[in-house]
Amino acid sequence: MNHLEQLACAAQIAVHVMASPDAREIEFLPLKPRTASEAERESLAARWPGRGLRASGVIGRLPNGRVQIALKVPFDCNELTALLTAFTHYCNAHYGELQRDDSVTWLEQLHRLPDTRMN
């Protein structure tokens, strides 16, 4: 499994990023929690001509709320900022504020337990 697939599997929300080389044009194709429908894929494909969009990578929001990005093509700092800002707006518009899953809370509680192995 490559780094793009690993991020898509680990995230609560994941999108496939279609962007122009300068990241002025950005489209997201949902991967998780739901996969884009055939109609959504066709609609996006119809909007591609003349825009120079290319498959650029995956952006995901992990269960702990952190956002990670796995790219296939390079972007500079301003372009990365544009991608992450667009993803934040996408998440807020489609999913609102997500809750952390129970595994994160469980691990935090486990970490706070005293280590009795040395006693």
N, CA, C and O atoms as a DFTB+ gen file, in Angstrom:
476 C
 N C O
     1  1       0.852      -1.170       0.000
     2  2       0.000       0.000       0.000
     3  2       0.907       1.245       0.000
     4  3       1.829       1.341       0.809
     5  1       0.642       2.179      -0.897
     6  2       1.473       3.382      -0.954
     7  2       0.987       4.429       0.053
     8  3      -0.038       4.237       0.708
     9  1       1.725       5.531       0.174
    10  2       1.416       6.549       1.184
    11  2       0.069       7.218       0.948
    12  3      -0.573       7.646       1.907
    13  1      -0.374       7.320      -0.293
    14  2      -1.691       7.893      -0.597
    15  2      -2.800       6.983      -0.069
    16  3      -3.753       7.451       0.554
    17  1      -2.671       5.702      -0.320
    18  2      -3.669       4.728       0.131
    19  2      -3.676       4.618       1.659
    20  3      -4.737       4.482       2.268
    21  1      -2.497       4.678       2.274
    22  2      -2.425       4.596       3.733
    23  2      -3.156       5.762       4.380
    24  3      -3.890       5.572       5.351
    25  1      -2.966       6.956       3.857
    26  2      -3.653       8.122       4.404
    27  2      -5.158       8.001       4.206
    28  3      -5.927       8.286       5.125
    29  1      -5.585       7.583       3.023
    30  2      -7.013       7.436       2.761
    31  2      -7.656       6.423       3.704
    32  3      -8.796       6.615       4.128
    33  1      -6.954       5.365       4.034
    34  2      -7.486       4.351       4.947
    35  2      -7.516       4.836       6.391
    36  3      -8.452       4.519       7.125
    37  1      -6.519       5.590       6.807
    38  2      -6.412       6.020       8.199
    39  2      -7.319       7.200       8.542
    40  3      -7.643       7.404       9.712
    41  1      -7.724       7.964       7.564
    42  2      -8.473       9.202       7.803
    43  2      -9.961       8.963       8.038
    44  3     -10.538       7.988       7.556
    45  1     -10.568       9.886       8.797
    46  2     -12.032       9.906       8.924
    47  2     -12.646      10.536       7.687
    48  3     -13.687      10.097       7.197
    49  1     -11.980      11.574       7.189
    50  2     -12.388      12.245       5.952
    51  2     -11.179      12.203       5.036
    52  3     -10.073      12.547       5.453
    53  1     -11.374      11.788       3.798
    54  2     -10.279      11.776       2.827
    55  2     -10.809      12.185       1.470
    56  3     -11.910      11.800       1.074
    57  1     -10.011      12.971       0.760
    58  2     -10.371      13.403      -0.587
    59  2      -9.186      13.206      -1.508
    60  3      -8.029      13.318      -1.103
    61  1      -9.503      12.911      -2.752
    62  2      -8.498      12.876      -3.811
    63  2      -8.430      14.302      -4.347
    64  3      -9.461      14.893      -4.671
    65  1      -7.237      14.852      -4.441
    66  2      -7.055      16.239      -4.849
    67  2      -6.776      16.318      -6.340
    68  3      -5.862      15.678      -6.858
    69  1      -7.585      17.117      -7.010
    70  2      -7.342      17.476      -8.404
    71  2      -7.020      18.959      -8.386
    72  3      -7.850      19.765      -7.964
    73  1      -5.817      19.339      -8.842
    74  2      -5.413      20.741      -8.765
    75  2      -4.597      21.134      -9.982
    76  3      -3.934      20.308     -10.609
    77  1      -4.666      22.416     -10.297
    78  2      -3.802      22.949     -11.339
    79  2      -2.382      23.029     -10.771
    80  3      -2.216      23.003      -9.551
    81  1      -1.361      23.126     -11.617
    82  2       0.019      23.162     -11.118
    83  2       0.286      24.282     -10.110
    84  3       1.147      24.130      -9.243
    85  1      -0.433      25.403     -10.205
    86  2      -0.233      26.505      -9.270
    87  2      -1.257      26.503      -8.122
    88  3      -1.265      27.414      -7.294
    89  1      -2.110      25.489      -8.079
    90  2      -3.136      25.315      -7.041
    91  2      -4.163      26.443      -7.013
    92  3      -4.798      26.678      -5.985
    93  1      -4.327      27.136      -8.123
    94  2      -5.380      28.162      -8.194
    95  2      -6.740      27.518      -8.467
    96  3      -7.783      28.056      -8.095
    97  1      -6.707      26.375      -9.114
    98  2      -7.919      25.594      -9.393
    99  2      -7.818      24.307      -8.595
   100  3      -6.867      23.544      -8.764
   101  1      -8.791      24.058      -7.725
   102  2      -8.766      22.874      -6.865
   103  2     -10.137      22.224      -6.866
   104  3     -11.156      22.902      -6.729
   105  1     -10.158      20.924      -7.018
   106  2     -11.383      20.135      -6.905
   107  2     -11.079      18.943      -6.009
   108  3      -9.986      18.380      -6.069
   109  1     -12.041      18.557      -5.179
   110  2     -11.892      17.399      -4.311
   111  2     -12.879      16.323      -4.733
   112  3     -14.054      16.597      -4.977
   113  1     -12.389      15.117      -4.811
   114  2     -13.209      13.949      -5.097
   115  2     -13.268      13.129      -3.807
   116  3     -12.244      12.600      -3.377
   117  1     -14.446      13.009      -3.179
   118  2     -14.515      12.327      -1.888
   119  2     -14.127      10.854      -1.966
   120  3     -14.533      10.128      -2.873
   121  1     -13.325      10.436      -0.984
   122  2     -12.924       9.039      -0.848
   123  2     -13.507       8.421       0.415
   124  3     -13.825       7.232       0.446
   125  1     -13.645       9.248       1.468
   126  2     -14.097       8.744       2.748
   127  2     -14.693       9.906       3.536
   128  3     -14.099      10.983       3.481
   129  1     -15.760       9.804       4.233
   130  2     -16.448       8.591       4.638
   131  2     -17.304       7.976       3.547
   132  3     -17.789       6.854       3.693
   133  1     -17.493       8.698       2.462
   134  2     -18.218       8.112       1.335
   135  2     -17.388       8.314       0.079
   136  3     -16.604       9.258      -0.018
   137  1     -17.567       7.431      -0.865
   138  2     -16.860       7.521      -2.134
   139  2     -17.700       8.328      -3.109
   140  3     -18.929       8.269      -3.078
   141  1     -17.042       9.071      -3.964
   142  2     -17.747       9.864      -4.966
   143  2     -18.610       8.962      -5.837
   144  3     -18.207       7.865      -6.222
   145  1     -19.798       9.449      -6.133
   146  2     -20.700       8.701      -7.003
   147  2     -20.236       8.822      -8.451
   148  3     -19.398       9.661      -8.781
   149  1     -20.779       7.994      -9.285
   150  2     -20.461       8.049     -10.718
   151  2     -20.841       9.421     -11.281
   152  3     -20.109       9.980     -12.098
   153  1     -21.973       9.961     -10.849
   154  2     -22.412      11.284     -11.321
   155  2     -21.428      12.374     -10.902
   156  3     -21.145      13.286     -11.680
   157  1     -20.900      12.285      -9.666
   158  2     -19.917      13.269      -9.198
   159  2     -18.632      13.179     -10.012
   160  3     -18.047      14.200     -10.372
   161  1     -18.195      11.963     -10.300
   162  2     -16.969      11.790     -11.101
   163  2     -17.169      12.327     -12.509
   164  3     -16.277      12.972     -13.060
   165  1     -18.332      12.066     -13.096
   166  2     -18.612      12.562     -14.442
   167  2     -18.711      14.083     -14.466
   168  3     -18.237      14.723     -15.404
   169  1     -19.323      14.661     -13.441
   170  2     -19.439      16.116     -13.344
   171  2     -18.063      16.764     -13.244
   172  3     -17.795      17.772     -13.898
   173  1     -17.196      16.184     -12.426
   174  2     -15.843      16.713     -12.286
   175  2     -15.080      16.581     -13.609
   176  3     -14.391      17.512     -14.024
   177  1     -15.202      15.438     -14.260
   178  2     -14.512      15.231     -15.546
   179  2     -14.990      16.229     -16.597
   180  3     -14.206      16.659     -17.443
   181  1     -16.264      16.600     -16.554
   182  2     -16.800      17.565     -17.509
   183  2     -16.255      18.973     -17.260
   184  3     -16.209      19.796     -18.174
   185  1     -15.848      19.242     -16.031
   186  2     -15.304      20.565     -15.683
   187  2     -13.792      20.651     -15.884
   188  3     -13.234      21.738     -15.731
   189  1     -13.095      19.547     -16.222
   190  2     -11.643      19.539     -16.374
   191  2     -11.118      20.304     -17.577
   192  3     -10.133      21.032     -17.447
   193  1     -11.742      20.164     -18.752
   194  2     -11.127      20.734     -19.960
   195  2     -10.760      22.211     -19.790
   196  3     -11.557      23.026     -19.326
   197  1      -9.539      22.515     -20.180
   198  2      -9.064      23.882     -20.149
   199  2      -8.611      24.379     -18.787
   200  3      -8.099      25.494     -18.684
   201  1      -8.782      23.593     -17.753
   202  2      -8.409      24.038     -16.407
   203  2      -7.043      23.518     -15.984
   204  3      -6.465      24.023     -15.022
   205  1      -6.526      22.535     -16.675
   206  2      -5.209      22.010     -16.347
   207  2      -5.149      21.256     -15.033
   208  3      -4.099      21.215     -14.391
   209  1      -6.256      20.659     -14.624
   210  2      -6.264      19.901     -13.381
   211  2      -5.490      18.598     -13.557
   212  3      -5.503      17.980     -14.622
   213  1      -4.817      18.204     -12.479
   214  2      -4.070      16.939     -12.499
   215  2      -4.270      16.249     -11.152
   216  3      -4.502      16.900     -10.133
   217  1      -4.178      14.949     -11.165
   218  2      -4.266      14.182      -9.921
   219  2      -3.046      14.531      -9.089
   220  3      -1.913      14.275      -9.496
   221  1      -3.281      15.120      -7.919
   222  2      -2.176      15.666      -7.138
   223  2      -1.887      14.920      -5.852
   224  3      -0.776      15.012      -5.330
   225  1      -2.866      14.174      -5.319
   226  2      -2.620      13.447      -4.087
   227  2      -3.870      13.278      -3.258
   228  3      -4.985      13.323      -3.777
   229  1      -3.678      13.083      -1.960
   230  2      -4.772      12.839      -1.022
   231  2      -4.583      13.748       0.190
   232  3      -3.465      13.934       0.672
   233  1      -5.687      14.311       0.674
   234  2      -5.680      15.041       1.935
   235  2      -6.677      14.339       2.838
   236  3      -7.764      13.966       2.399
   237  1      -6.303      14.157       4.113
   238  2      -7.193      13.482       5.049
   239  2      -7.183      14.106       6.424
   240  3      -6.172      14.643       6.878
   241  1      -8.338      14.026       7.087
   242  2      -8.442      14.425       8.497
   243  2      -8.477      13.154       9.316
   244  3      -9.368      12.321       9.148
   245  1      -7.502      13.005      10.207
   246  2      -7.366      11.806      11.031
   247  2      -8.329      11.854      12.219
   248  3      -8.868      12.915      12.535
   249  1      -8.546      10.715      12.877
   250  2      -9.461      10.684      14.023
   251  2      -9.084      11.652      15.145
   252  3      -9.959      12.084      15.896
   253  1      -7.801      12.003      15.276
   254  2      -7.389      12.933      16.322
   255  2      -7.558      14.394      15.910
   256  3      -7.191      15.295      16.664
   257  1      -8.112      14.635      14.719
   258  2      -8.362      15.995      14.246
   259  2      -7.243      16.583      13.398
   260  3      -7.429      17.627      12.772
   261  1      -6.086      15.934      13.368
   262  2      -4.980      16.434      12.555
   263  2      -5.248      16.202      11.082
   264  3      -5.892      15.227      10.694
   265  1      -4.744      17.110      10.274
   266  2      -4.860      16.992       8.823
   267  2      -3.507      16.588       8.271
   268  3      -2.482      17.168       8.629
   269  1      -3.509      15.586       7.394
   270  2      -2.277      15.161       6.727
   271  2      -2.498      15.210       5.229
   272  3      -3.618      15.113       4.729
   273  1      -1.389      15.363       4.542
   274  2      -1.445      15.455       3.089
   275  2      -0.375      14.533       2.501
   276  3       0.755      14.491       2.986
   277  1      -0.740      13.808       1.468
   278  2       0.188      12.930       0.755
   279  2       0.096      13.312      -0.728
   280  3      -0.931      13.102      -1.372
   281  1       1.163      13.864      -1.243
   282  2       1.137      14.404      -2.604
   283  2       1.965      13.570      -3.570
   284  3       2.952      12.934      -3.199
   285  1       1.524      13.598      -4.826
   286  2       2.246      12.945      -5.919
   287  2       3.088      13.954      -6.689
   288  3       4.016      13.580      -7.407
   289  1       2.759      15.245      -6.537
   290  2       3.447      16.311      -7.266
   291  2       3.863      17.396      -6.282
   292  3       3.219      17.565      -5.247
   293  1       4.930      18.137      -6.586
   294  2       5.391      19.173      -5.653
   295  2       4.539      20.444      -5.717
   296  3       4.043      20.827      -6.776
   297  1       4.384      21.080      -4.563
   298  2       3.746      22.391      -4.452
   299  2       4.610      23.244      -3.535
   300  3       5.261      22.718      -2.632
   301  1       4.622      24.565      -3.759
   302  2       5.367      25.433      -2.842
   303  2       4.494      25.750      -1.623
   304  3       3.353      25.298      -1.542
   305  1       5.028      26.524      -0.683
   306  2       4.320      26.804       0.578
   307  2       2.983      27.497       0.353
   308  3       1.998      27.150       1.005
   309  1       2.926      28.464      -0.551
   310  2       1.670      29.173      -0.826
   311  2       0.629      28.238      -1.426
   312  3      -0.554      28.321      -1.094
   313  1       1.066      27.357      -2.302
   314  2       0.143      26.405      -2.927
   315  2      -0.352      25.392      -1.908
   316  3      -1.527      25.026      -1.923
   317  1       0.535      24.926      -1.012
   318  2       0.113      24.007       0.050
   319  2      -0.897      24.684       0.968
   320  3      -1.870      24.059       1.391
   321  1      -0.671      25.951       1.276
   322  2      -1.619      26.704       2.099
   323  2      -2.978      26.769       1.421
   324  3      -4.009      26.604       2.073
   325  1      -2.985      27.008       0.123
   326  2      -4.251      27.055      -0.626
   327  2      -4.971      25.702      -0.578
   328  3      -6.189      25.655      -0.403
   329  1      -4.221      24.600      -0.733
   330  2      -4.821      23.266      -0.672
   331  2      -5.426      22.988       0.705
   332  3      -6.557      22.514       0.808
   333  1      -4.670      23.286       1.754
   334  2      -5.137      22.999       3.106
   335  2      -6.298      23.906       3.508
   336  3      -7.202      23.469       4.221
   337  1      -6.285      25.156       3.062
   338  2      -7.404      26.064       3.334
   339  2      -8.659      25.570       2.629
   340  3      -9.742      25.566       3.213
   341  1      -8.517      25.157       1.381
   342  2      -9.667      24.631       0.636
   343  2     -10.207      23.368       1.303
   344  3     -11.421      23.178       1.368
   345  1      -9.325      22.509       1.797
   346  2      -9.765      21.286       2.467
   347  2     -10.502      21.606       3.764
   348  3     -11.506      20.967       4.078
   349  1     -10.018      22.581       4.513
   350  2     -10.697      22.992       5.742
   351  2     -12.104      23.484       5.434
   352  3     -13.052      23.116       6.128
   353  1     -12.251      24.307       4.404
   354  2     -13.578      24.790       4.008
   355  2     -14.468      23.634       3.560
   356  3     -15.655      23.594       3.883
   357  1     -13.885      22.693       2.812
   358  2     -14.624      21.510       2.362
   359  2     -15.150      20.723       3.563
   360  3     -16.327      20.365       3.604
   361  1     -14.286      20.456       4.533
   362  2     -14.684      19.682       5.718
   363  2     -15.776      20.399       6.498
   364  3     -16.769      19.787       6.893
   365  1     -15.591      21.692       6.719
   366  2     -16.594      22.449       7.474
   367  2     -17.936      22.475       6.757
   368  3     -18.983      22.370       7.395
   369  1     -17.912      22.612       5.447
   370  2     -19.155      22.683       4.678
   371  2     -19.881      21.345       4.605
   372  3     -21.111      21.305       4.642
   373  1     -19.136      20.257       4.503
   374  2     -19.757      18.948       4.305
   375  2     -19.934      18.116       5.567
   376  3     -20.843      17.290       5.641
   377  1     -19.073      18.325       6.561
   378  2     -19.078      17.435       7.721
   379  2     -19.133      18.152       9.061
   380  3     -19.422      17.517      10.075
   381  1     -18.868      19.443       9.100
   382  2     -18.829      20.157      10.369
   383  2     -17.661      19.680      11.208
   384  3     -16.726      19.062      10.699
   385  1     -17.723      19.969      12.481
   386  2     -16.655      19.572      13.396
   387  2     -16.796      18.091      13.721
   388  3     -17.838      17.662      14.214
   389  1     -15.759      17.309      13.449
   390  2     -15.808      15.878      13.715
   391  2     -15.337      15.576      15.129
   392  3     -14.481      16.270      15.677
   393  1     -15.898      14.550      15.697
   394  2     -15.488      14.082      17.014
   395  2     -14.347      13.087      16.861
   396  3     -14.274      12.339      15.885
   397  1     -13.455      13.096      17.853
   398  2     -12.405      12.089      17.856
   399  2     -13.045      10.748      18.179
   400  3     -14.002      10.679      18.950
   401  1     -12.518       9.691      17.591
   402  2     -13.104       8.383      17.885
   403  2     -12.635       7.885      19.252
   404  3     -11.705       8.448      19.829
   405  1     -13.270       6.838      19.770
   406  2     -12.998       6.332      21.115
   407  2     -11.581       5.822      21.293
   408  3     -11.064       5.843      22.410
   409  1     -10.939       5.368      20.235
   410  2      -9.592       4.817      20.382
   411  2      -8.597       5.872      20.850
   412  3      -7.678       5.555      21.606
   413  1      -8.762       7.106      20.421
   414  2      -7.859       8.174      20.842
   415  2      -8.027       8.430      22.336
   416  3      -7.034       8.541      23.055
   417  1      -9.249       8.523      22.807
   418  2      -9.514       8.729      24.226
   419  2      -8.953       7.573      25.044
   420  3      -8.341       7.791      26.090
   421  1      -9.158       6.346      24.576
   422  2      -8.664       5.165      25.284
   423  2      -7.141       5.208      25.415
   424  3      -6.600       4.918      26.481
   425  1      -6.460       5.566      24.342
   426  2      -5.003       5.630      24.374
   427  2      -4.506       6.743      25.304
   428  3      -3.504       6.569      25.996
   429  1      -5.197       7.876      25.323
   430  2      -4.807       8.945      26.239
   431  2      -4.949       8.491      27.693
   432  3      -4.085       8.777      28.522
   433  1      -6.037       7.784      27.997
   434  2      -6.243       7.277      29.357
   435  2      -5.188       6.229      29.702
   436  3      -4.678       6.210      30.822
   437  1      -4.864       5.372      28.763
   438  2      -3.835       4.362      28.979
   439  2      -2.488       5.014      29.280
   440  3      -1.758       4.565      30.164
   441  1      -2.169       6.056      28.556
   442  2      -0.896       6.751      28.739
   443  2      -0.800       7.404      30.127
   444  3       0.298       7.516      30.673
   445  1      -1.905       7.827      30.692
   446  2      -1.911       8.474      32.012
   447  2      -1.777       7.481      33.167
   448  3      -1.496       7.890      34.294
   449  1      -1.970       6.200      32.914
   450  2      -1.846       5.209      33.998
   451  2      -0.413       5.163      34.511
   452  3       0.527       5.317      33.731
   453  1      -0.233       4.953      35.806
   454  2       1.133       4.850      36.346
   455  2       1.809       3.563      35.859
   456  3       1.169       2.524      35.698
   457  1       3.095       3.665      35.636
   458  2       3.880       2.499      35.199
   459  2       4.363       1.775      36.456
   460  3       5.228       2.283      37.170
   461  1       3.825       0.628      36.720
   462  2       4.169      -0.130      37.939
   463  2       5.245      -1.174      37.695
   464  3       5.569      -1.941      38.601
   465  1       5.799      -1.220      36.509
   466  2       6.814      -2.231      36.195
   467  2       8.083      -2.026      37.009
   468  3       8.785      -3.003      37.273
   469  1       8.406      -0.830      37.412
   470  2       9.648      -0.548      38.127
   471  2       9.493      -0.695      39.631
   472  3      10.490      -0.654      40.352
   473  1       8.287      -0.864      40.121
   474  2       8.060      -0.955      41.580
   475  2       8.116      -2.366      42.074
   476  3       7.946      -2.609      43.269
